[in-house]
């Protein structure tokens, strides 16, 4: 699995590692709860955006099938809502995106464009992951680097995706 970035000019960087890890697990529990409300037929992915103060700004599920919209990934929808909550401020500096599945290239590009400071994800996506698995859009952009923390609540997040695809085979 890809290593976590050593750079950390981000939210919680001053927290003791144990406290930061506990907070990440708690935030992932929330993302898992959001994923559970994904519309039937969509891959169950939950995304939550937390502000610099740690307050939840937005959450979303995948809605590609439900909305017939190829861009309706949980991450994109949550980022859009967070920007709206912040008063249509497209820069989400200091914010953390927590998502149950490693973001794809589109979603990682949206994080970089929105200037998200940190992404925490659960399951690795070995076919399309863009935070270290296949590509590393999040950390290699010359525009803005996003701190990446993957594998949080790994078993639970993998189980969610496996369960969905097992039911479709």
VEXVO-45105 format. One record per residue: z negated, y, x negated of N, C-alpha, C, O in turn; residue in one letter. Coordinates in pm, 1 decimal. Layout:
! residues N
[[Z,Y,X],[Z,Y,X],[Z,Y,X],[Z,Y,X],"A"],
...
! end
This chain:
! residues 169
[[0.0,-117.9,-84.7],[0.0,0.0,0.0],[0.0,124.4,-89.4],[-57.7,122.9,-198.1],"X"],
[[63.5,229.7,-44.2],[67.5,352.7,-122.1],[-72.4,409.5,-142.0],[-159.7,394.7,-56.5],"X"],
[[-92.0,474.0,-255.1],[-222.5,533.6,-286.2],[-237.2,668.4,-217.0],[-138.7,737.5,-190.9],"X"],
[[-360.6,704.4,-188.1],[-389.7,834.9,-128.3],[-370.3,942.7,-234.5],[-397.6,920.5,-352.5],"X"],
[[-323.3,1058.3,-192.2],[-300.9,1170.5,-282.1],[-431.5,1217.7,-343.2],[-535.4,1217.0,-277.1],"X"],
[[-426.7,1258.6,-468.9],[-545.8,1309.9,-535.7],[-568.0,1456.8,-502.3],[-677.0,1510.1,-523.1],"X"],
[[-463.5,1522.3,-450.2],[-477.3,1663.1,-417.0],[-561.2,1677.6,-291.7],[-544.5,1601.3,-196.6],"X"],
[[-652.3,1775.8,-290.6],[-736.7,1788.8,-170.9],[-786.6,1929.9,-147.2],[-907.2,1954.0,-143.6],"X"],
[[-695.4,2021.6,-131.1],[-732.4,2157.3,-90.7],[-722.2,2161.6,60.8],[-640.4,2234.8,116.6],"X"],
[[-805.4,2082.9,126.3],[-791.0,2057.0,268.6],[-924.7,2056.8,340.0],[-1030.9,2067.4,278.6],"X"],
[[-916.4,2044.4,472.0],[-1033.9,2032.1,556.1],[-1120.0,1918.4,507.5],[-1069.2,1812.0,472.0],"X"],
[[-1245.3,1939.4,505.7],[-1337.3,1832.9,471.7],[-1339.2,1798.0,324.4],[-1412.0,1707.4,283.8],"X"],
[[-1260.1,1868.2,242.4],[-1255.0,1835.6,100.8],[-1392.5,1849.3,36.6],[-1421.2,1782.8,-63.0],"X"],
[[-1477.9,1935.0,92.5],[-1610.9,1953.4,38.5],[-1712.3,1854.1,92.7],[-1826.6,1850.7,47.1],"X"],
[[-1671.1,1772.7,190.4],[-1762.6,1674.7,247.1],[-1783.6,1559.7,150.0],[-1692.0,1523.5,76.1],"X"],
[[-1903.0,1501.9,149.2],[-1919.8,1379.3,70.7],[-1822.5,1274.0,121.8],[-1794.7,1269.3,241.7],"X"],
[[-1770.8,1190.4,34.6],[-1667.7,1092.6,71.2],[-1710.5,1005.4,188.7],[-1630.0,978.1,277.8],"X"],
[[-1835.4,961.8,189.9],[-1882.1,875.4,297.9],[-1875.6,947.9,433.2],[-1835.4,888.9,533.5],"X"],
[[-1914.7,1074.4,435.3],[-1910.7,1151.3,559.9],[-1766.8,1175.9,604.7],[-1735.7,1168.4,723.6],"X"],
[[-1680.4,1204.9,509.4],[-1539.3,1227.5,541.9],[-1476.7,1100.0,598.4],[-1402.4,1105.6,696.4],"X"],
[[-1505.8,987.2,538.3],[-1454.1,858.9,587.0],[-1506.0,827.5,726.6],[-1431.3,777.6,810.8],"X"],
[[-1631.7,855.9,751.4],[-1690.8,832.0,883.4],[-1621.3,920.2,988.2],[-1588.9,874.5,1097.9],"X"],
[[-1599.1,1046.9,952.2],[-1530.6,1138.6,1044.1],[-1388.4,1090.4,1072.0],[-1342.8,1094.3,1186.3],"X"],
[[-1318.4,1045.1,968.2],[-1181.9,994.0,987.0],[-1181.5,874.1,1080.9],[-1093.5,863.6,1166.3],"X"],
[[-1278.1,783.7,1067.0],[-1286.5,667.5,1156.0],[-1315.6,710.9,1299.8],[-1257.5,657.2,1394.2],"X"],
[[-1404.6,807.0,1316.1],[-1434.8,858.9,1450.8],[-1310.9,922.7,1513.0],[-1281.5,901.2,1630.6],"X"],
[[-1238.7,1001.4,1433.2],[-1117.3,1064.2,1483.1],[-1012.4,958.8,1518.6],[-939.5,974.3,1616.6],"X"],
[[-1004.4,851.2,1438.9],[-908.4,745.2,1468.9],[-947.8,672.3,1596.8],[-860.9,628.6,1672.2],"X"],
[[-1076.9,658.7,1621.9],[-1119.8,598.8,1748.9],[-1063.2,679.6,1865.6],[-1019.0,622.2,1965.1],"X"],
[[-1064.3,809.8,1853.9],[-1008.1,896.6,1958.4],[-856.8,873.8,1970.8],[-804.5,865.3,2081.9],"X"],
[[-786.8,863.9,1857.9],[-641.8,839.6,1861.0],[-611.0,704.3,1925.5],[-513.1,692.1,1999.1],"X"],
[[-692.4,603.9,1898.9],[-674.5,473.0,1961.7],[-693.8,482.2,2113.2],[-619.9,419.8,2189.3],"X"],
[[-792.2,559.3,2156.1],[-815.1,578.9,2299.6],[-694.8,649.1,2363.6],[-654.3,614.2,2474.5],"X"],
[[-638.7,746.3,2295.1],[-519.5,815.5,2344.7],[-403.0,717.4,2353.1],[-329.7,716.4,2452.0],"X"],
[[-385.4,635.1,2250.0],[-275.5,537.9,2247.7],[-283.3,442.3,2366.1],[-180.6,397.3,2416.7],"X"],
[[-403.3,411.8,2409.6],[-421.8,320.4,2522.8],[-361.5,376.0,2651.5],[-338.1,300.7,2746.1],"X"],
[[-336.5,505.7,2656.2],[-278.1,566.9,2776.4],[-126.9,587.8,2765.1],[-67.8,659.6,2845.8],"X"],
[[-64.6,525.0,2665.2],[80.4,536.3,2648.3],[151.7,479.4,2771.0],[114.6,372.5,2819.5],"X"],
[[254.0,549.7,2822.1],[327.8,498.6,2937.9],[389.6,360.5,2910.3],[430.4,331.4,2797.8],"X"],
[[395.8,278.0,3011.7],[455.8,145.1,2999.4],[596.6,157.1,2941.8],[673.6,245.0,2980.4],"X"],
[[628.8,67.2,2848.8],[761.7,65.7,2789.0],[772.4,142.9,2659.4],[866.2,121.5,2582.6],"X"],
[[678.6,232.1,2633.3],[678.3,307.0,2507.4],[587.4,237.9,2406.6],[485.7,179.3,2444.0],"X"],
[[623.7,244.6,2279.3],[538.8,189.0,2173.8],[405.8,263.1,2177.3],[404.6,386.1,2172.3],"X"],
[[293.2,191.5,2185.8],[163.2,258.4,2197.4],[120.3,325.6,2067.0],[72.1,260.6,1974.3],"X"],
[[138.8,454.6,2062.8],[96.4,536.5,1949.2],[20.3,655.0,2005.5],[64.7,719.1,2100.7],"X"],
[[-94.5,683.5,1946.1],[-173.3,799.5,1985.3],[-184.5,895.5,1869.0],[-204.1,853.9,1754.9],"X"],
[[-172.1,1024.6,1897.9],[-184.2,1127.9,1795.6],[-278.6,1236.4,1846.1],[-274.7,1274.3,1963.2],"X"],
[[-363.5,1285.7,1755.8],[-458.7,1391.5,1788.5],[-454.5,1493.6,1675.7],[-453.6,1457.3,1558.1],"X"],
[[-452.0,1621.6,1712.0],[-456.2,1728.9,1612.2],[-593.5,1794.2,1620.4],[-639.7,1833.3,1727.6],"X"],
[[-657.3,1804.8,1504.3],[-787.5,1871.0,1492.9],[-770.4,2001.5,1416.1],[-699.0,2007.0,1316.0],"X"],
[[-836.1,2105.7,1463.8],[-829.5,2235.6,1398.0],[-913.8,2238.4,1272.0],[-985.6,2142.8,1242.6],"X"],
[[-905.2,2348.5,1197.0],[-981.9,2362.3,1073.3],[-1132.3,2347.3,1093.5],[-1204.7,2310.3,1001.1],"X"],
[[-1178.8,2376.3,1215.0],[-1321.3,2364.3,1246.1],[-1358.9,2224.9,1295.1],[-1474.8,2200.2,1328.4],"X"],
[[-1261.1,2132.6,1299.8],[-1286.6,1996.4,1344.1],[-1279.9,1976.9,1494.2],[-1307.8,1867.5,1543.3],"X"],
[[-1243.5,2081.0,1568.3],[-1233.7,2072.7,1713.8],[-1095.2,2019.9,1751.7],[-994.3,2061.3,1694.7],"X"],
[[-1091.8,1928.9,1847.6],[-964.8,1874.4,1894.2],[-882.4,1983.7,1961.5],[-930.0,2053.0,2051.4],"X"],
[[-758.3,1997.8,1916.3],[-666.2,2096.1,1973.8],[-569.3,2033.4,2072.1],[-535.1,2094.4,2173.4],"X"],
[[-524.3,1910.8,2042.8],[-422.4,1848.7,2125.7],[-418.0,1699.2,2100.3],[-459.0,1650.9,1994.7],"X"],
[[-367.3,1626.9,2199.6],[-344.9,1483.6,2183.0],[-220.0,1445.8,2262.0],[-182.4,1513.3,2357.9],"X"],
[[-156.9,1337.2,2220.0],[-35.4,1292.4,2288.9],[-8.7,1146.7,2255.5],[-59.8,1092.4,2157.6],"X"],
[[73.3,1084.7,2340.7],[121.7,948.8,2318.5],[272.5,954.2,2298.8],[336.2,1056.9,2322.1],"X"],
[[327.8,842.5,2255.8],[473.0,830.7,2255.1],[523.5,840.0,2397.6],[461.7,785.2,2488.9],"X"],
[[635.3,909.1,2418.2],[694.4,923.1,2552.5],[847.7,915.6,2547.0],[915.6,967.8,2635.4],"X"],
[[901.4,851.0,2443.6],[1047.4,843.8,2431.2],[1112.2,780.0,2552.7],[1207.1,834.8,2608.6],"X"],
[[1062.0,665.6,2593.4],[1119.2,595.7,2708.5],[1087.2,670.1,2837.6],[1175.0,689.6,2921.6],"X"],
[[963.0,711.3,2853.6],[920.7,779.0,2976.8],[997.7,908.5,3000.8],[1030.3,941.1,3114.9],"X"],
[[1026.9,982.2,2893.8],[1094.2,1111.0,2906.6],[1243.0,1106.2,2871.3],[1312.8,1207.0,2881.8],"X"],
[[1291.5,988.2,2829.3],[1430.8,974.5,2783.3],[1461.6,1081.0,2678.5],[1564.2,1148.7,2684.6],"X"],
[[1369.9,1094.2,2582.0],[1378.9,1198.5,2478.8],[1353.2,1134.5,2343.0],[1241.6,1089.9,2316.3],"X"],
[[1454.9,1129.1,2256.5],[1436.7,1064.7,2126.7],[1336.4,1136.5,2036.0],[1289.4,1077.6,1938.7],"X"],
[[1303.4,1260.1,2065.3],[1205.9,1333.1,1982.8],[1064.4,1327.4,2039.6],[973.4,1387.9,1982.9],"X"],
[[1044.0,1257.2,2148.7],[912.6,1254.6,2213.9],[818.1,1153.5,2148.9],[760.8,1067.4,2215.6],"X"],
[[803.8,1166.3,2018.0],[704.9,1086.6,1945.3],[568.5,1152.9,1964.6],[559.5,1274.2,1983.2],"X"],
[[464.2,1073.2,1960.1],[328.1,1123.9,1981.2],[296.0,1240.4,1888.1],[236.5,1339.5,1930.5],"X"],
[[335.4,1228.6,1761.3],[303.5,1333.3,1663.1],[369.8,1466.0,1699.2],[305.5,1570.9,1696.9],"X"],
[[498.2,1460.6,1732.5],[572.5,1583.3,1765.5],[511.8,1650.0,1888.8],[491.9,1771.5,1891.0],"X"],
[[483.0,1570.8,1990.2],[424.8,1626.9,2113.2],[287.1,1688.0,2087.2],[255.5,1794.2,2140.8],"X"],
[[205.4,1621.9,2005.4],[72.5,1675.0,1974.2],[82.5,1803.3,1891.0],[6.4,1897.4,1913.5],"X"],
[[175.1,1807.6,1795.9],[193.3,1928.9,1715.0],[238.6,2045.7,1801.7],[190.0,2157.6,1785.1],"X"],
[[331.2,2020.9,1894.1],[378.2,2126.8,1985.0],[262.9,2182.3,2068.3],[248.5,2303.6,2083.8],"X"],
[[181.2,2091.7,2121.5],[69.1,2135.1,2205.4],[-35.2,2210.6,2123.0],[-90.6,2310.0,2170.0],"X"],
[[-62.2,2165.2,2001.8],[-159.0,2234.0,1915.6],[-112.4,2376.8,1886.6],[-192.4,2470.3,1888.3],"X"],
[[16.6,2392.9,1860.1],[70.4,2527.4,1835.9],[53.2,2615.4,1959.2],[19.0,2733.1,1947.7],"X"],
[[77.2,2557.8,2077.7],[59.3,2633.3,2201.4],[-86.6,2673.3,2220.4],[-115.5,2787.1,2257.4],"X"],
[[-178.3,2580.7,2195.4],[-322.1,2607.9,2210.3],[-366.0,2719.2,2114.5],[-452.0,2800.8,2147.7],"X"],
[[-306.6,2720.9,1997.7],[-341.7,2824.1,1899.4],[-269.6,2956.1,1926.4],[-270.7,3045.7,1842.0],"X"],
[[-208.4,2968.2,2041.1],[-141.3,3093.4,2075.9],[-1.4,3100.0,2022.5],[42.4,3203.8,1973.0],"X"],
[[70.0,2988.5,2032.3],[206.7,2979.1,1982.2],[216.3,3013.1,1834.2],[312.9,3074.4,1788.9],"X"],
[[114.6,2972.3,1760.3],[115.3,2986.4,1614.7],[172.5,2856.9,1558.2],[104.9,2754.0,1559.8],"X"],
[[294.4,2860.4,1508.9],[356.6,2737.1,1462.3],[296.0,2685.1,1332.9],[311.0,2567.3,1300.6],"X"],
[[228.3,2770.6,1259.1],[163.8,2725.9,1135.6],[29.9,2661.6,1169.4],[-59.2,2726.6,1224.0],"X"],
[[16.9,2535.4,1136.9],[-105.8,2461.0,1165.5],[-184.7,2436.5,1036.4],[-238.4,2328.1,1013.9],"X"],
[[-190.0,2538.7,954.0],[-262.8,2529.7,827.1],[-409.6,2500.3,853.1],[-471.2,2558.5,942.4],"X"],
[[-464.7,2409.6,774.2],[-603.5,2371.7,790.5],[-624.7,2265.5,896.0],[-736.9,2218.0,913.9],"X"],
[[-519.2,2227.0,966.6],[-530.9,2125.3,1071.9],[-507.8,1985.5,1015.0],[-442.2,1967.7,912.4],"X"],
[[-563.8,1887.2,1085.0],[-545.5,1746.0,1051.5],[-479.8,1675.8,1169.2],[-522.6,1691.0,1283.6],"X"],
[[-375.7,1599.0,1140.3],[-311.1,1514.8,1239.6],[-361.4,1373.1,1218.8],[-351.6,1319.1,1108.7],"X"],
[[-415.2,1312.6,1324.0],[-463.4,1174.8,1318.8],[-374.1,1093.4,1410.4],[-358.0,1127.3,1527.7],"X"],
[[-315.4,985.6,1357.8],[-218.4,907.3,1435.6],[-236.3,759.2,1404.8],[-267.2,721.5,1291.8],"X"],
[[-216.7,676.6,1505.5],[-242.1,534.0,1491.2],[-138.0,460.8,1407.2],[-166.3,351.9,1357.2],"X"],
[[-18.2,517.1,1390.1],[89.0,454.2,1314.0],[146.4,554.9,1215.2],[161.3,672.7,1247.6],"X"],
[[178.3,508.6,1095.4],[235.1,595.7,991.9],[355.7,671.1,1047.8],[446.6,610.0,1104.1],"X"],
[[356.6,803.1,1032.5],[468.2,883.5,1084.4],[602.8,848.2,1020.8],[610.5,812.4,903.3],"X"],
[[708.2,859.2,1101.3],[845.4,840.5,1055.0],[891.6,968.5,984.5],[815.9,1064.9,973.2],"X"],
[[1015.4,968.1,937.8],[1068.5,1084.7,866.5],[1071.8,1209.1,955.3],[1039.6,1318.6,909.0],"X"],
[[1110.4,1193.6,1083.1],[1114.0,1309.1,1172.9],[973.9,1368.8,1188.3],[956.2,1490.2,1177.6],"X"],
[[875.9,1283.9,1213.1],[739.3,1332.2,1236.0],[677.0,1387.7,1108.0],[605.7,1488.0,1111.7],"X"],
[[703.8,1323.1,996.0],[652.8,1374.8,868.4],[717.0,1510.0,837.8],[650.1,1600.0,787.0],"X"],
[[845.7,1525.2,868.2],[912.4,1653.5,850.2],[852.6,1760.7,939.2],[837.8,1875.7,897.9],"X"],
[[818.0,1722.6,1062.2],[754.0,1818.5,1153.5],[617.1,1861.0,1099.9],[579.8,1977.8,1110.7],"X"],
[[542.6,1766.8,1042.3],[411.3,1801.0,982.8],[427.9,1899.8,868.3],[354.7,1998.2,858.1],"X"],
[[525.1,1872.1,782.8],[550.5,1960.6,668.4],[591.9,2098.2,719.5],[540.6,2199.9,672.7],"X"],
[[684.2,2101.9,815.0],[731.3,2228.9,870.1],[620.8,2308.2,937.1],[620.4,2431.3,932.7],"X"],
[[527.2,2237.8,999.2],[415.4,2303.9,1067.7],[302.4,2339.7,971.7],[205.6,2405.1,1010.6],"X"],
[[314.7,2297.4,847.4],[214.5,2324.5,743.3],[79.6,2256.5,772.3],[-26.0,2309.6,738.1],"X"],
[[84.9,2137.1,836.5],[-36.8,2059.1,857.8],[-97.3,2029.6,720.7],[-24.6,1998.8,626.3],"X"],
[[-227.3,2038.6,709.5],[-291.7,2016.5,580.4],[-312.3,1869.9,546.6],[-306.0,1830.5,430.2],"X"],
[[-337.1,1788.7,650.2],[-375.6,1650.1,623.5],[-329.1,1561.3,737.2],[-330.5,1601.6,853.5],"X"],
[[-287.4,1438.8,702.6],[-256.9,1337.0,802.8],[-343.2,1214.8,772.7],[-355.0,1171.2,658.2],"X"],
[[-402.3,1161.7,877.1],[-479.8,1038.1,870.0],[-410.0,941.6,964.6],[-392.5,972.2,1082.5],"X"],
[[-369.8,824.7,913.7],[-305.0,728.5,1002.5],[-366.3,590.8,985.9],[-434.9,562.0,887.9],"X"],
[[-339.3,506.3,1085.1],[-396.9,372.7,1086.0],[-305.8,268.8,1023.4],[-324.5,231.9,907.4],"X"],
[[-206.9,220.9,1099.1],[-118.8,113.5,1053.3],[-3.7,168.5,969.8],[52.5,273.8,999.9],"X"],
[[29.8,95.0,864.7],[146.8,127.7,783.1],[270.9,84.5,859.7],[267.7,-14.2,933.2],"X"],
[[380.7,158.4,842.7],[507.7,125.9,908.2],[609.6,91.0,799.0],[676.4,179.8,746.0],"X"],
[[621.6,-38.0,765.3],[704.6,-78.1,651.0],[854.6,-58.4,669.1],[929.4,-68.3,571.8],"X"],
[[900.4,-30.8,791.2],[1044.9,-10.4,813.1],[1084.4,136.3,813.4],[1192.9,171.4,767.0],"X"],
[[997.0,222.9,865.6],[1036.2,364.1,881.2],[929.7,462.6,833.7],[946.5,583.4,850.7],"X"],
[[822.9,414.9,775.9],[712.8,502.5,736.2],[753.6,606.7,633.1],[819.1,575.5,533.7],"X"],
[[713.7,731.5,658.6],[752.2,841.6,568.9],[631.2,912.0,508.2],[637.4,1029.6,472.4],"X"],
[[520.5,837.1,497.4],[400.9,889.7,430.5],[359.6,794.1,320.0],[241.3,780.6,288.7],"X"],
[[459.5,727.1,260.6],[432.8,640.0,148.2],[494.7,502.0,155.7],[518.1,440.9,51.4],"X"],
[[522.4,449.9,274.8],[576.0,313.0,284.1],[721.8,304.0,240.7],[753.5,230.6,147.1],"X"],
[[810.0,376.4,306.1],[952.3,375.1,273.8],[990.8,504.8,203.9],[1060.7,503.8,102.6],"X"],
[[944.7,614.8,258.6],[967.6,749.2,203.7],[831.4,814.7,187.2],[730.3,762.4,234.0],"X"],
[[829.4,927.6,121.4],[704.7,1004.3,113.8],[734.1,1151.5,140.6],[708.7,1238.5,57.3],"X"],
[[788.1,1176.1,258.3],[822.4,1311.5,301.0],[698.3,1400.0,299.6],[705.3,1517.0,262.2],"X"],
[[585.6,1343.9,340.1],[461.9,1421.7,353.4],[415.2,1483.5,221.4],[367.7,1597.0,220.1],"X"],
[[428.1,1411.0,111.9],[374.7,1460.6,-15.7],[480.2,1510.5,-112.4],[447.3,1578.6,-209.6],"X"],
[[607.1,1477.9,-87.8],[709.9,1513.8,-185.1],[794.3,1633.8,-146.7],[888.1,1668.5,-218.5],"X"],
[[763.6,1697.0,-36.7],[842.0,1813.5,4.7],[815.4,1931.0,-89.1],[700.2,1958.7,-122.4],"X"],
[[920.9,2000.0,-131.9],[900.1,2119.0,-214.7],[845.8,2235.9,-132.2],[798.6,2335.0,-187.9],"X"],
[[852.6,2224.0,-0.3],[806.7,2329.2,90.1],[654.6,2330.0,103.6],[591.0,2434.9,93.2],"X"],
[[596.8,2211.7,127.0],[454.0,2201.4,154.7],[414.2,2054.7,142.4],[482.2,1968.1,197.2],"X"],
[[307.1,2025.7,72.6],[258.1,1888.1,61.2],[141.7,1866.8,157.0],[51.5,1950.0,167.4],"X"],
[[145.7,1754.7,226.0],[41.6,1716.2,319.5],[-44.0,1609.3,252.8],[9.8,1513.7,197.0],"X"],
[[-174.6,1623.7,257.5],[-262.3,1518.5,205.9],[-253.0,1399.5,301.0],[-253.4,1416.7,422.8],"X"],
[[-244.7,1278.9,245.0],[-226.2,1158.0,323.7],[-343.3,1062.7,304.0],[-386.5,1037.7,191.4],"X"],
[[-394.0,1010.0,415.0],[-496.7,906.3,412.2],[-452.8,798.4,510.7],[-456.3,820.3,631.7],"X"],
[[-411.7,683.0,460.5],[-362.4,575.6,545.8],[-456.6,457.4,550.8],[-543.8,441.7,465.4],"X"],
[[-437.7,374.1,652.3],[-514.9,251.5,664.6],[-649.4,267.2,733.4],[-733.9,178.3,723.4],"X"],
[[-671.3,378.0,802.9],[-798.0,399.9,873.1],[-795.1,321.0,1004.2],[-702.8,335.8,1084.2],"X"],
[[-896.3,237.7,1025.4],[-902.8,148.1,1142.0],[-775.4,62.0,1146.9],[-716.2,39.9,1252.5],"X"],
[[-736.6,15.2,1028.8],[-612.1,-59.2,1010.1],[-597.3,-176.0,1107.6],[-495.4,-186.2,1175.8],"X"],
[[-695.4,-262.6,1115.1],[-684.3,-381.9,1200.0],[-662.0,-345.0,1346.2],[-578.2,-405.1,1413.5],"X"],
[[-736.5,-246.8,1395.2],[-723.1,-205.9,1535.4],[-585.4,-146.7,1563.0],[-524.1,-174.6,1666.1],"X"],
[[-537.6,-64.9,1469.7],[-407.1,0.2,1487.8],[-293.8,-101.2,1478.8],[-199.0,-94.9,1557.1],"X"],
[[-302.4,-194.8,1384.1],[-200.6,-299.4,1374.0],[-198.9,-386.5,1499.4],[-92.3,-423.1,1548.9],"X"],
[[-316.1,-418.9,1549.7],[-327.2,-502.9,1668.9],[-259.4,-437.5,1789.1],[-194.2,-505.1,1868.7],"X"],
[[-274.5,-309.2,1801.5],[-213.7,-234.5,1911.9],[-60.8,-249.1,1908.9],[1.3,-277.5,2011.3],"X"],
[[-2.0,-229.6,1792.8],[143.8,-237.1,1779.0],[191.8,-381.1,1793.3],[289.8,-408.1,1862.7],"X"],
[[121.4,-474.2,1726.5],[159.3,-616.4,1736.5],[156.0,-664.4,1881.5],[245.9,-735.1,1927.0],"X"],
[[50.5,-624.7,1953.1],[36.8,-665.0,2093.1],[154.4,-616.4,2178.0],[204.1,-689.1,2264.0],"X"],
[[197.2,-495.5,2153.4],[309.9,-440.0,2228.5],[436.6,-521.6,2201.4],[505.4,-561.9,2295.1],"X"],
[[467.5,-546.0,2073.4],[591.2,-614.9,2040.6],[585.6,-763.3,2074.9],[688.7,-822.4,2107.2],"X"],
[[468.5,-824.4,2068.6],[454.4,-965.5,2107.8],[488.6,-982.3,2254.9],[547.9,-1082.8,2294.0],"X"],
[[451.9,-885.5,2335.7],[480.5,-889.6,2479.1],[626.9,-867.9,2511.3],[668.9,-891.7,2624.6],"X"],
[[704.5,-824.0,2416.0],[846.5,-794.2,2439.9],[937.4,-904.8,2385.8],[1058.8,-900.8,2405.8],"X"],
[[879.6,-1001.7,2318.5],[962.4,-1108.5,2257.4],[970.4,-1228.3,2345.4],[1035.4,-1326.7,2309.9],"X"],
! end
